[in-house]
């Protein structure tokens, strides 16, 4: 059996349409209107899965999202041991790594390959599109943990601001290129809101205010 290309696997973490067709087909089978769901993920899940420790009863592992977790073998218990960002320097190191993955995997060519295949059928009206992105509460939570995030509002406010400024910077660049190819009817920011998105190439107004 041929092993998947690591570059393709990483690209699919960020330019996300792996579940687009299975969910679409299932919903069509149930009689729902055709909606295709896809996403763009800022490449914070840029780590390689690595086993750090293993015993007869548990495995400690670095996961793709940068969290170190302890997986118990005889139960479904999972303990979160260490977040990707615990200090200010962790964030700036991670941001550099994310920029590298943006350049490697989120290229114009890859964006065209992933999203371009939906453009013609969407323009014909065969289905609507719903697009997801990390929200501005969601993002720090996934990097710091919910408790760490709450403390960071007071202890590291500049880091929280920089995380979200960085997100807007990336979204404006990458979403702009994606939405030149496809124009989703709904834009969903996780843990934030879902907003109608019908301005097409006039989306610069939307990006500048980010819908609020």
Backbone as ProteinMPNN parsed JSONL, in Angstrom:
{"seq_chain_A": "XXXXXXXXXXXXXXXXXXXXXXXXXXXXXXXXXXXXXXXXXXXXXXXXXXXXXXXXXXXXXXXXXXXXXXXXXXXXXXXXXXXXXXXXXXXXXXXXXXXXXXXXXXXXXXXXXXXXXXXXXXXXXXXXXXXXXXXXXXXXXXXXXXXXXXXXXXXXXXXXXXXXXXXXXXXXXXXXXXXXXXXXXXXXXXXXXXXXXXXXXXXXXXXXXXXX", "coords_chain_A": {"N_chain_A": [[0.842, -1.193, 0.0], [0.588, 2.175, -0.918], [2.197, 4.815, 0.737], [0.817, 7.858, 2.026], [1.671, 11.056, 0.643], [3.713, 13.084, 2.588], [3.748, 15.903, 2.31], [1.326, 16.398, 1.022], [-0.436, 15.516, 2.978], [0.028, 17.379, 5.034], [-0.674, 19.729, 3.695], [-3.413, 19.296, 3.403], [-4.285, 19.633, 5.976], [-4.519, 22.324, 6.232], [-5.619, 23.579, 3.931], [-8.652, 22.839, 3.587], [-10.711, 20.321, 2.531], [-11.42, 17.726, 2.828], [-13.648, 16.433, 3.961], [-15.683, 17.458, 2.53], [-17.077, 16.316, 0.248], [-18.026, 13.71, 1.256], [-19.819, 14.511, 3.369], [-21.563, 16.147, 1.95], [-22.72, 14.309, 0.119], [-24.01, 12.591, 1.887], [-25.873, 14.299, 3.11], [-27.389, 15.003, 0.882], [-28.494, 12.523, 0.326], [-30.178, 12.345, 2.504], [-32.023, 14.172, 1.757], [-31.566, 16.876, 2.021], [-30.908, 20.33, 1.078], [-28.302, 21.094, -1.253], [-25.231, 21.643, 0.17], [-21.907, 22.53, 0.335], [-19.164, 22.134, 2.38], [-16.236, 23.69, 3.508], [-12.864, 24.715, 4.409], [-10.323, 27.025, 5.524], [-7.38, 26.685, 7.267], [-5.267, 28.363, 9.408], [-1.873, 27.481, 9.612], [-1.372, 26.242, 12.337], [-1.355, 23.67, 13.224], [1.187, 22.36, 12.819], [3.011, 20.485, 13.539], [4.85, 17.406, 13.797], [3.577, 14.249, 14.615], [4.78, 12.788, 17.531], [6.008, 10.284, 19.596], [6.745, 10.617, 22.917], [7.078, 9.312, 25.289], [6.49, 6.027, 26.467], [4.726, 3.577, 28.231], [3.544, 0.569, 29.863], [0.992, 1.314, 30.469], [0.353, 3.87, 29.489], [0.728, 6.441, 26.93], [2.753, 9.155, 26.137], [2.498, 11.887, 24.087], [3.471, 14.115, 21.484], [1.271, 15.982, 19.701], [-0.161, 16.822, 16.446], [-1.15, 19.391, 16.678], [0.532, 20.645, 18.404], [0.162, 20.27, 21.098], [1.13, 18.524, 24.049], [0.158, 15.44, 25.11], [-1.194, 12.98, 27.347], [-2.031, 9.738, 26.851], [-4.077, 7.286, 28.029], [-3.904, 3.794, 28.073], [-5.771, 1.877, 28.838], [-8.186, 3.091, 29.014], [-10.407, 5.786, 27.992], [-9.302, 8.098, 28.785], [-7.69, 11.167, 28.396], [-5.036, 13.239, 29.061], [-4.144, 16.613, 29.1], [-0.99, 17.809, 28.953], [0.842, 19.826, 28.281], [0.617, 22.956, 26.76], [0.864, 24.407, 23.425], [1.625, 27.083, 23.575], [2.905, 28.687, 26.246], [4.436, 30.655, 27.271], [5.498, 33.988, 26.392], [7.614, 33.882, 24.521], [7.182, 31.395, 23.351], [5.025, 31.804, 21.657], [6.051, 33.529, 19.652], [8.041, 31.961, 18.534], [6.454, 29.872, 17.532], [4.911, 31.311, 15.691], [6.796, 31.96, 13.721], [7.286, 29.401, 12.718], [4.789, 28.784, 11.696], [4.608, 30.669, 9.637], [6.524, 29.622, 7.905], [5.229, 27.247, 7.117], [3.011, 28.298, 5.85], [4.213, 29.397, 3.575], [5.243, 27.079, 2.414], [3.082, 25.25, 2.028], [0.627, 26.53, 1.618], [0.343, 27.69, -0.912], [-0.275, 29.696, -3.883], [-0.71, 27.986, -6.026], [-1.48, 25.559, -4.768], [-3.8, 26.437, -3.453], [-5.409, 26.981, -5.661], [-5.663, 24.365, -6.71], [-7.06, 22.985, -4.684], [-9.477, 24.443, -4.111], [-10.377, 25.294, -6.56], [-11.677, 23.316, -8.016], [-14.326, 23.373, -7.335], [-15.476, 25.61, -8.363], [-16.849, 26.072, -10.915], [-19.217, 24.463, -10.811], [-20.389, 25.556, -8.577], [-20.899, 28.171, -9.446], [-22.816, 27.579, -11.343], [-24.907, 27.055, -9.713], [-25.293, 24.601, -8.541], [-24.86, 23.892, -5.92], [-24.604, 25.375, -2.641], [-22.068, 27.166, -0.771], [-20.368, 26.793, 2.288], [-18.111, 28.272, 4.438], [-15.396, 27.856, 6.665], [-13.456, 29.258, 9.349], [-10.843, 29.793, 11.766], [-11.955, 31.277, 14.741], [-11.708, 34.348, 16.695], [-11.705, 34.008, 19.382], [-11.558, 31.293, 19.542], [-9.038, 30.695, 18.398], [-6.801, 31.616, 20.2], [-7.533, 29.99, 22.354], [-7.071, 27.373, 21.455], [-4.344, 27.368, 21.37], [-3.39, 28.077, 23.874], [-4.947, 26.792, 25.734], [-8.006, 26.728, 27.646], [-7.889, 27.711, 30.309], [-5.32, 28.825, 30.368], [-5.689, 30.754, 28.417], [-7.53, 32.5, 29.631], [-6.0, 33.535, 31.755], [-4.037, 34.74, 30.226], [-5.218, 36.97, 29.092], [-4.793, 38.866, 31.006], [-2.135, 38.496, 31.848], [-0.577, 38.278, 29.519], [-1.418, 40.219, 27.509], [-0.497, 41.472, 25.175], [0.356, 39.355, 23.644], [-2.045, 37.964, 23.097], [-3.334, 39.923, 21.556], [-1.505, 40.042, 19.44], [-1.675, 37.478, 18.374], [-4.271, 37.525, 17.262], [-4.094, 39.707, 15.535], [-2.219, 38.676, 13.778], [-3.722, 36.543, 12.748], [-5.73, 37.957, 11.338], [-4.118, 39.19, 9.426], [-3.192, 36.941, 7.96], [-5.643, 35.837, 7.123], [-6.646, 37.895, 5.505], [-4.874, 37.854, 3.376], [-4.876, 35.096, 2.427], [-7.614, 34.32, 2.385], [-8.513, 36.245, 0.627], [-7.379, 35.37, -1.796], [-8.5, 32.818, -2.02], [-11.218, 33.473, -2.182], [-11.343, 34.788, -4.541], [-11.604, 32.704, -6.196], [-13.695, 30.995, -5.32], [-16.911, 31.921, -4.041], [-18.266, 31.892, -1.132], [-21.547, 31.41, 0.317], [-21.976, 31.602, 3.034], [-20.006, 32.556, 5.788], [-18.242, 31.197, 8.365], [-17.028, 31.85, 11.484], [-15.377, 30.135, 13.862], [-16.652, 29.645, 17.113], [-17.419, 32.25, 17.12], [-19.176, 33.736, 15.038], [-21.585, 33.393, 12.382], [-21.781, 34.733, 9.193], [-23.554, 36.265, 6.459], [-22.155, 36.067, 3.22], [-21.842, 37.649, 0.542], [-20.743, 39.438, -1.172], [-18.879, 38.907, -3.048], [-16.214, 39.742, -5.159], [-16.014, 42.172, -4.003], [-15.05, 41.933, -1.501], [-13.1, 43.169, 0.023], [-13.992, 45.223, 1.613], [-15.295, 43.749, 3.525], [-13.191, 42.271, 4.684], [-11.664, 44.302, 5.821], [-13.198, 45.278, 7.945], [-13.857, 42.959, 9.061], [-16.444, 41.955, 9.148], [-17.765, 43.079, 11.272]], "CA_chain_A": [[0.0, 0.0, 0.0], [1.399, 3.378, -1.029], [2.054, 5.755, 1.841], [0.46, 9.201, 1.568], [2.733, 12.046, 0.561], [3.649, 13.958, 3.778], [3.415, 17.277, 1.934], [-0.116, 16.432, 0.752], [-1.118, 15.384, 4.267], [0.107, 18.665, 5.735], [-1.478, 20.701, 2.955], [-4.833, 19.06, 3.657], [-4.624, 20.156, 7.31], [-4.689, 23.77, 6.163], [-6.573, 23.827, 2.85], [-9.444, 21.692, 4.062], [-11.945, 19.901, 1.856], [-11.468, 16.261, 2.86], [-14.989, 15.964, 4.309], [-16.665, 18.188, 1.732], [-17.921, 15.428, -0.561], [-18.786, 12.734, 2.062], [-20.943, 15.146, 4.073], [-22.498, 16.593, 0.909], [-23.458, 13.152, -0.397], [-24.882, 12.092, 2.955], [-26.993, 15.221, 3.274], [-28.243, 14.858, -0.294], [-29.222, 11.271, 0.54], [-31.236, 12.625, 3.475], [-32.986, 15.086, 1.159], [-31.256, 18.274, 2.318], [-30.362, 21.131, -0.008], [-26.874, 20.868, -1.425], [-24.275, 22.578, 0.775], [-20.554, 21.98, 0.451], [-18.458, 22.791, 3.473], [-14.779, 23.628, 3.416], [-12.235, 25.619, 5.37], [-8.894, 27.318, 5.492], [-6.824, 26.694, 8.616], [-3.91, 28.874, 9.6], [-1.13, 26.252, 9.913], [-0.865, 26.016, 13.684], [-1.159, 22.221, 13.372], [2.373, 22.219, 11.97], [3.952, 19.589, 14.214], [4.803, 15.978, 13.468], [3.236, 13.408, 15.755], [5.991, 12.18, 18.082], [5.848, 9.624, 20.901], [7.786, 11.09, 23.825], [7.249, 8.325, 26.357], [5.481, 4.966, 26.42], [4.809, 2.536, 29.249], [2.492, -0.433, 29.698], [-0.337, 1.873, 30.757], [0.056, 5.147, 28.833], [1.628, 7.001, 25.932], [2.841, 10.613, 26.097], [2.697, 12.168, 22.664], [3.328, 15.429, 20.885], [0.298, 15.88, 18.617], [0.05, 17.746, 15.331], [-1.514, 20.758, 17.065], [1.546, 21.173, 19.306], [-0.112, 19.89, 22.484], [1.659, 17.263, 24.581], [-0.956, 14.794, 25.81], [-0.978, 11.643, 27.91], [-3.121, 8.849, 26.449], [-4.116, 6.078, 28.851], [-4.189, 2.67, 27.186], [-6.901, 1.057, 29.289], [-9.38, 3.926, 29.144], [-10.453, 6.882, 27.032], [-8.797, 9.299, 29.443], [-6.589, 11.901, 27.766], [-4.621, 14.378, 29.876], [-3.358, 17.631, 28.418], [0.15, 18.076, 29.819], [1.544, 21.073, 27.946], [0.062, 23.675, 25.614], [1.887, 24.913, 22.502], [2.071, 28.408, 24.002], [2.795, 28.918, 27.683], [5.162, 31.894, 27.523], [5.513, 34.885, 25.238], [8.576, 33.417, 23.517], [6.592, 30.249, 22.645], [4.17, 32.31, 20.59], [6.823, 34.081, 18.544], [8.672, 30.807, 17.882], [5.413, 29.195, 16.763], [4.515, 32.154, 14.559], [7.802, 31.771, 12.674], [7.062, 28.082, 12.133], [3.554, 28.886, 10.909], [4.936, 31.395, 8.406], [7.205, 28.672, 7.021], [4.248, 26.327, 6.553], [2.21, 29.063, 4.898], [4.975, 29.502, 2.334], [5.462, 25.757, 1.832], [1.897, 24.447, 1.733], [-0.555, 27.334, 1.28], [0.751, 28.452, -2.088], [-1.347, 30.011, -4.836], [-0.965, 26.775, -6.81], [-2.251, 24.624, -3.956], [-5.127, 27.016, -3.255], [-6.148, 26.741, -6.898], [-5.97, 22.932, -6.833], [-8.03, 22.527, -3.685], [-10.779, 25.11, -4.164], [-10.794, 25.577, -7.934], [-12.536, 22.263, -8.58], [-15.725, 23.62, -6.977], [-15.894, 26.928, -8.835], [-17.825, 26.071, -12.007], [-20.493, 23.91, -10.357], [-20.985, 26.525, -7.656], [-21.427, 29.265, -10.253], [-24.041, 27.094, -11.99], [-25.959, 26.937, -8.721], [-25.503, 23.2, -8.154], [-24.805, 23.812, -4.462], [-24.074, 26.569, -1.968], [-20.816, 26.928, -0.063], [-20.177, 27.33, 3.633], [-16.668, 28.304, 4.659], [-15.045, 27.974, 8.086], [-12.125, 29.747, 9.73], [-10.667, 29.909, 13.217], [-12.433, 32.53, 15.31], [-10.731, 35.121, 17.451], [-11.645, 33.4, 20.712], [-11.155, 29.91, 19.261], [-7.609, 30.571, 18.089], [-5.958, 31.592, 21.402], [-7.897, 28.857, 23.207], [-6.417, 26.155, 20.974], [-2.903, 27.475, 21.572], [-3.071, 28.289, 25.283], [-5.882, 26.115, 26.628], [-8.988, 27.702, 28.109], [-7.4, 28.372, 31.524], [-4.2, 29.66, 29.971], [-6.205, 31.904, 27.693], [-8.131, 33.443, 30.572], [-4.899, 34.228, 32.435], [-3.259, 35.528, 29.263], [-5.859, 38.271, 28.893], [-4.213, 39.774, 32.002], [-0.691, 38.335, 31.975], [0.088, 38.418, 28.224], [-2.385, 40.81, 26.576], [0.128, 41.755, 23.88], [0.384, 38.097, 22.893], [-3.4, 37.734, 22.601], [-3.551, 40.865, 20.455], [-0.666, 39.696, 18.3], [-2.266, 36.274, 17.764], [-5.423, 37.868, 16.441], [-3.621, 40.534, 14.421], [-1.599, 37.745, 12.832], [-4.818, 35.829, 12.084], [-6.332, 38.855, 10.352], [-3.131, 39.337, 8.351], [-3.206, 35.732, 7.136], [-6.952, 35.712, 6.497], [-6.804, 38.872, 4.427], [-4.108, 37.391, 2.211], [-5.279, 33.795, 1.892], [-9.036, 34.349, 2.035], [-8.659, 37.036, -0.583], [-7.054, 34.525, -2.949], [-9.508, 31.746, -2.106], [-12.53, 34.002, -2.566], [-11.303, 35.106, -5.961], [-11.914, 31.453, -6.892], [-15.047, 30.627, -4.896], [-17.552, 32.941, -3.226], [-19.231, 31.181, -0.279], [-22.728, 32.137, 0.777], [-21.892, 31.799, 4.478], [-18.674, 32.504, 6.373], [-18.387, 30.822, 9.774], [-15.864, 31.953, 12.362], [-15.657, 29.209, 14.96], [-16.853, 30.28, 18.415], [-17.649, 33.674, 16.935], [-20.443, 34.036, 14.394], [-21.702, 33.082, 10.961], [-22.302, 35.92, 8.534], [-23.733, 36.134, 5.012], [-20.985, 36.522, 2.469], [-22.392, 37.681, -0.813], [-20.213, 40.595, -1.889], [-17.967, 38.459, -4.09], [-14.896, 40.398, -5.203], [-16.04, 43.365, -3.177], [-14.85, 41.449, -0.141], [-12.114, 43.956, 0.764], [-14.74, 45.925, 2.652], [-15.562, 42.775, 4.577], [-11.951, 41.943, 5.375], [-11.181, 45.444, 6.614], [-13.942, 45.342, 9.179], [-14.095, 41.572, 9.428], [-17.847, 41.613, 9.314], [-18.39, 43.739, 12.426]], "C_chain_A": [[0.879, 1.247, 0.0], [1.127, 4.325, 0.137], [1.67, 7.126, 1.298], [1.653, 10.131, 1.583], [2.64, 12.976, 1.771], [3.272, 15.392, 3.446], [1.922, 17.422, 1.668], [-0.903, 16.348, 2.043], [-1.118, 16.715, 5.004], [-0.719, 19.723, 5.023], [-2.955, 20.546, 3.283], [-5.254, 19.47, 5.066], [-5.045, 21.616, 7.227], [-5.716, 24.175, 5.104], [-7.553, 22.659, 2.878], [-10.695, 21.456, 3.23], [-12.123, 18.383, 1.904], [-12.867, 15.725, 3.141], [-16.077, 16.64, 3.474], [-17.615, 17.247, 1.013], [-18.678, 14.392, 0.281], [-19.991, 13.337, 2.767], [-22.001, 15.606, 3.079], [-23.352, 15.433, 0.409], [-24.427, 12.612, 0.646], [-26.1, 12.995, 3.12], [-27.933, 15.181, 2.072], [-29.094, 13.593, -0.185], [-30.392, 11.483, 1.499], [-32.269, 13.621, 2.946], [-32.737, 16.552, 1.447], [-30.805, 19.002, 1.054], [-28.846, 20.97, -0.056], [-26.03, 21.982, -0.837], [-22.919, 21.88, 0.835], [-19.771, 22.829, 1.44], [-16.957, 22.616, 3.3], [-14.189, 24.694, 4.319], [-10.825, 25.968, 4.918], [-8.43, 27.419, 6.935], [-5.443, 27.33, 8.606], [-3.065, 27.729, 10.158], [-0.525, 26.157, 11.314], [-0.669, 24.531, 13.965], [0.031, 21.801, 12.515], [3.423, 21.291, 12.572], [3.795, 18.165, 13.695], [4.488, 15.189, 14.738], [4.475, 12.66, 16.237], [5.681, 11.559, 19.437], [7.027, 10.017, 21.776], [8.085, 10.099, 24.937], [6.15, 7.276, 26.213], [5.764, 3.936, 27.51], [3.712, 1.519, 28.957], [1.095, 0.172, 29.826], [-0.653, 3.183, 30.037], [1.101, 5.481, 27.778], [1.589, 8.522, 26.071], [3.278, 11.0, 24.697], [2.593, 13.658, 22.365], [2.403, 15.277, 19.684], [0.523, 16.956, 17.571], [-0.279, 19.191, 15.686], [-0.557, 21.363, 18.08], [1.316, 20.869, 20.77], [0.62, 18.593, 22.831], [0.563, 16.671, 25.463], [-0.55, 13.408, 26.284], [-2.209, 10.797, 27.63], [-3.041, 7.565, 27.262], [-4.622, 4.905, 28.007], [-5.432, 1.893, 27.579], [-8.179, 1.861, 29.508], [-9.349, 4.986, 28.052], [-9.909, 8.187, 27.624], [-7.604, 9.87, 28.677], [-6.281, 13.113, 28.634], [-3.8, 15.34, 29.021], [-2.243, 18.08, 29.348], [0.794, 19.428, 29.55], [0.941, 21.679, 26.687], [1.181, 24.138, 24.678], [2.456, 26.265, 22.925], [1.828, 28.549, 25.506], [3.513, 30.195, 28.104], [5.175, 32.722, 26.242], [6.441, 34.372, 24.146], [8.042, 32.226, 22.733], [5.764, 30.723, 21.461], [5.003, 32.782, 19.407], [7.608, 32.985, 17.813], [7.667, 30.074, 17.005], [5.017, 30.007, 15.533], [5.507, 32.033, 13.407], [7.598, 30.434, 11.961], [5.815, 28.089, 11.246], [3.819, 29.61, 9.596], [5.641, 30.469, 7.41], [6.203, 27.738, 6.354], [3.291, 27.038, 5.597], [2.916, 29.139, 3.548], [5.115, 28.154, 1.637], [4.185, 25.12, 1.284], [0.678, 25.253, 1.283], [-0.232, 28.257, 0.116], [-0.455, 28.76, -2.967], [-1.721, 28.774, -5.646], [-1.823, 25.792, -6.02], [-3.661, 25.138, -3.687], [-5.987, 26.771, -4.49], [-6.559, 25.286, -7.062], [-7.102, 22.509, -5.913], [-9.405, 23.133, -3.919], [-11.298, 25.315, -5.58], [-11.76, 24.547, -8.501], [-14.016, 22.448, -8.251], [-16.313, 24.841, -7.698], [-17.011, 26.867, -9.878], [-19.189, 25.572, -11.552], [-21.187, 24.861, -9.387], [-21.592, 27.695, -8.421], [-22.713, 28.864, -10.976], [-25.214, 27.008, -11.018], [-26.243, 25.526, -8.29], [-25.531, 23.017, -6.647], [-24.375, 25.166, -3.921], [-22.817, 26.17, -1.197], [-20.859, 27.566, 1.32], [-18.708, 27.184, 3.981], [-16.382, 28.578, 6.126], [-13.64, 28.535, 8.254], [-12.06, 29.834, 11.243], [-11.153, 31.278, 13.688], [-11.407, 33.15, 16.238], [-10.768, 34.817, 18.947], [-11.112, 31.98, 20.582], [-9.638, 29.787, 19.155], [-6.724, 30.594, 19.332], [-6.27, 30.406, 22.313], [-7.176, 27.592, 22.774], [-4.914, 26.177, 21.21], [-2.503, 27.538, 23.041], [-3.847, 27.366, 26.216], [-6.818, 27.152, 27.226], [-8.513, 28.431, 29.366], [-6.242, 29.308, 31.198], [-4.645, 30.903, 29.231], [-6.786, 32.956, 28.643], [-7.059, 34.229, 31.332], [-4.163, 35.166, 31.476], [-3.895, 36.874, 28.962], [-5.265, 39.321, 29.842], [-2.69, 39.726, 32.001], [0.06, 38.575, 30.668], [-0.852, 39.062, 27.203], [-1.789, 41.109, 25.207], [0.186, 40.501, 23.013], [-0.987, 37.804, 22.311], [-3.692, 38.653, 21.418], [-2.748, 40.459, 19.231], [-1.173, 38.435, 17.607], [-3.385, 36.656, 16.801], [-5.066, 38.819, 15.308], [-2.987, 39.661, 13.341], [-2.673, 36.981, 12.056], [-5.46, 36.696, 11.011], [-5.402, 39.044, 9.155], [-3.176, 38.148, 7.399], [-4.543, 35.592, 6.413], [-7.104, 36.678, 5.323], [-6.049, 38.426, 3.176], [-4.709, 36.13, 1.612], [-6.756, 33.747, 1.537], [-9.259, 35.171, 0.767], [-8.405, 36.211, -1.829], [-8.08, 33.401, -3.13], [-10.816, 32.294, -2.655], [-12.52, 34.68, -3.927], [-11.703, 33.888, -6.791], [-13.341, 31.007, -6.59], [-15.597, 31.741, -4.015], [-18.625, 32.277, -2.359], [-20.4, 32.073, 0.123], [-22.659, 32.459, 2.268], [-20.44, 31.64, 4.92], [-18.837, 32.272, 7.868], [-17.056, 30.976, 10.491], [-16.161, 31.159, 13.619], [-15.631, 29.928, 16.301], [-17.048, 31.789, 18.295], [-19.041, 33.903, 16.361], [-20.419, 33.48, 12.986], [-22.354, 34.275, 10.296], [-22.531, 35.633, 7.055], [-22.524, 36.704, 4.297], [-21.382, 36.52, 1.004], [-21.837, 38.824, -1.642], [-19.215, 40.215, -2.973], [-16.646, 39.182, -4.036], [-14.893, 41.727, -4.474], [-15.728, 43.046, -1.735], [-13.826, 42.255, 0.648], [-12.788, 44.731, 1.885], [-14.986, 44.999, 3.838], [-14.306, 42.471, 5.373], [-11.499, 43.083, 6.272], [-11.896, 45.538, 7.944], [-14.212, 43.985, 9.777], [-15.533, 41.314, 9.866], [-18.519, 42.292, 10.484], [-18.27, 45.237, 12.288]], "O_chain_A": [[1.799, 1.368, 0.809], [-0.024, 4.599, 0.476], [2.138, 7.522, 0.231], [2.539, 10.011, 2.43], [1.6, 13.603, 1.975], [2.554, 16.036, 4.212], [1.314, 18.428, 2.033], [-1.921, 17.023, 2.198], [-2.146, 17.133, 5.538], [-1.391, 20.526, 5.669], [-3.672, 21.536, 3.427], [-6.444, 19.637, 5.33], [-5.829, 22.092, 8.048], [-6.578, 25.016, 5.358], [-7.31, 21.619, 2.266], [-11.616, 22.273, 3.219], [-12.884, 17.819, 1.118], [-13.241, 14.674, 2.619], [-17.264, 16.409, 3.7], [-18.832, 17.367, 1.154], [-19.872, 14.198, 0.052], [-21.07, 12.744, 2.767], [-23.198, 15.471, 3.334], [-24.571, 15.562, 0.289], [-25.546, 12.221, 0.313], [-27.225, 12.512, 3.253], [-29.147, 15.311, 2.233], [-30.267, 13.591, -0.556], [-31.457, 10.887, 1.338], [-33.274, 13.884, 3.607], [-33.589, 17.393, 1.159], [-30.376, 18.377, 0.084], [-28.197, 20.739, 0.964], [-26.098, 23.127, -1.284], [-22.813, 20.76, 1.334], [-19.724, 24.056, 1.348], [-16.475, 21.528, 2.986], [-14.916, 25.483, 4.922], [-10.23, 25.309, 4.064], [-9.015, 28.151, 7.732], [-4.553, 26.887, 7.88], [-3.499, 27.061, 11.096], [0.689, 26.011, 11.462], [0.103, 24.168, 14.852], [-0.104, 20.988, 11.601], [4.584, 21.309, 12.164], [2.73, 17.78, 13.213], [5.064, 15.438, 15.797], [5.142, 11.982, 15.455], [5.154, 12.229, 20.325], [8.179, 9.777, 21.415], [9.197, 10.05, 25.462], [5.013, 7.604, 25.876], [6.897, 3.487, 27.682], [3.035, 1.599, 27.932], [0.123, -0.406, 29.34], [-1.819, 3.575, 29.976], [2.186, 4.903, 27.732], [0.51, 9.112, 26.119], [4.287, 10.515, 24.185], [1.746, 14.364, 22.913], [2.709, 14.532, 18.754], [1.3, 17.887, 17.78], [0.249, 20.117, 15.071], [-0.793, 22.467, 18.571], [2.169, 21.169, 21.606], [0.715, 17.682, 22.008], [0.101, 17.294, 26.419], [0.317, 12.757, 25.7], [-3.3, 11.099, 28.112], [-2.049, 6.84, 27.189], [-5.636, 5.012, 27.317], [-6.084, 1.304, 26.716], [-9.135, 1.373, 30.112], [-8.39, 5.076, 27.285], [-10.046, 9.252, 27.022], [-6.648, 9.163, 28.357], [-7.166, 13.922, 28.911], [-2.881, 14.931, 28.312], [-2.501, 18.661, 30.403], [1.241, 20.102, 30.478], [0.777, 20.998, 25.674], [2.331, 24.248, 25.103], [3.623, 26.562, 22.669], [0.687, 28.531, 25.969], [3.232, 30.752, 29.165], [4.898, 32.216, 25.155], [6.091, 34.421, 22.966], [8.402, 32.05, 21.569], [5.797, 30.118, 20.39], [4.681, 32.458, 18.264], [7.815, 33.076, 16.603], [7.978, 29.698, 15.875], [4.811, 29.446, 14.457], [5.104, 32.008, 12.244], [7.726, 30.352, 10.739], [5.796, 27.476, 10.179], [3.307, 29.206, 8.552], [5.379, 30.532, 6.209], [6.31, 27.464, 5.159], [2.815, 26.433, 4.636], [2.29, 28.967, 2.502], [5.108, 28.088, 0.408], [4.197, 24.523, 0.208], [-0.213, 24.708, 0.631], [-0.505, 29.456, 0.162], [-1.52, 28.161, -2.813], [-2.897, 28.535, -5.921], [-2.791, 25.249, -6.553], [-4.615, 24.36, -3.691], [-7.155, 26.4, -4.377], [-7.672, 24.999, -7.501], [-7.996, 21.765, -6.316], [-10.402, 22.411, -3.925], [-12.499, 25.488, -5.791], [-12.572, 24.867, -9.369], [-14.868, 21.764, -8.818], [-17.521, 25.07, -7.642], [-18.023, 27.551, -9.729], [-20.21, 26.184, -11.867], [-22.413, 24.963, -9.373], [-22.68, 28.16, -8.082], [-23.593, 29.696, -11.197], [-26.368, 26.9, -11.433], [-27.306, 25.25, -7.732], [-26.161, 22.085, -6.148], [-23.847, 26.0, -4.656], [-22.544, 24.986, -0.999], [-21.313, 28.695, 1.502], [-18.129, 26.107, 3.838], [-17.031, 29.414, 6.754], [-12.758, 28.32, 7.422], [-13.084, 29.935, 11.919], [-10.805, 32.306, 13.107], [-10.37, 32.554, 16.53], [-9.936, 35.326, 19.698], [-10.318, 31.523, 21.405], [-9.033, 28.893, 19.746], [-5.943, 29.66, 19.517], [-5.374, 29.875, 22.97], [-6.718, 26.819, 23.616], [-4.277, 25.125, 21.248], [-1.412, 27.106, 23.412], [-3.451, 27.176, 27.365], [-6.468, 28.329, 27.308], [-8.71, 29.64, 29.485], [-6.185, 30.437, 31.685], [-4.061, 31.975, 29.389], [-6.556, 34.153, 28.473], [-7.191, 35.437, 31.53], [-3.723, 36.248, 31.865], [-3.194, 37.824, 28.613], [-5.238, 40.51, 29.526], [-2.026, 40.754, 32.133], [1.206, 39.024, 30.69], [-1.061, 38.497, 26.13], [-2.48, 41.016, 24.192], [0.077, 40.58, 21.79], [-1.089, 37.431, 21.143], [-4.232, 38.216, 20.401], [-3.249, 40.523, 18.108], [-1.106, 38.334, 16.382], [-3.441, 36.171, 15.671], [-5.664, 38.753, 14.234], [-3.192, 39.879, 12.147], [-2.549, 36.793, 10.846], [-5.708, 36.229, 9.9], [-5.85, 39.057, 8.009], [-3.196, 38.321, 6.18], [-4.577, 35.265, 5.227], [-7.63, 36.31, 4.273], [-6.528, 38.602, 2.056], [-5.019, 36.094, 0.421], [-7.123, 33.193, 0.5], [-10.099, 34.825, -0.065], [-9.132, 36.334, -2.815], [-8.474, 33.08, -4.251], [-11.455, 31.66, -3.495], [-13.567, 35.102, -4.418], [-12.093, 34.022, -7.951], [-14.103, 30.679, -7.501], [-14.842, 32.424, -3.324], [-19.764, 32.116, -2.798], [-20.275, 33.291, 0.251], [-23.213, 33.462, 2.718], [-19.739, 30.723, 4.492], [-19.49, 33.056, 8.557], [-16.076, 30.314, 10.15], [-17.094, 31.478, 14.357], [-14.724, 30.707, 16.593], [-16.86, 32.52, 19.268], [-19.976, 34.224, 17.094], [-19.361, 33.137, 12.459], [-23.37, 34.778, 10.777], [-21.795, 34.85, 6.455], [-21.946, 37.703, 4.725], [-21.267, 35.505, 0.318], [-22.385, 39.154, -2.694], [-18.754, 41.07, -3.728], [-16.012, 39.237, -2.982], [-13.838, 42.348, -4.345], [-16.098, 43.801, -0.836], [-13.695, 42.04, 1.853], [-12.231, 44.879, 2.973], [-14.897, 45.408, 4.996], [-14.347, 42.417, 6.603], [-11.0, 42.845, 7.372], [-11.277, 45.844, 8.963], [-14.741, 43.879, 10.884], [-15.799, 40.569, 10.81], [-19.72, 42.114, 10.689], [-18.733, 45.976, 13.157]]}, "name": "protein", "num_of_chains": 1, "seq": "XXXXXXXXXXXXXXXXXXXXXXXXXXXXXXXXXXXXXXXXXXXXXXXXXXXXXXXXXXXXXXXXXXXXXXXXXXXXXXXXXXXXXXXXXXXXXXXXXXXXXXXXXXXXXXXXXXXXXXXXXXXXXXXXXXXXXXXXXXXXXXXXXXXXXXXXXXXXXXXXXXXXXXXXXXXXXXXXXXXXXXXXXXXXXXXXXXXXXXXXXXXXXXXXXXXX"}
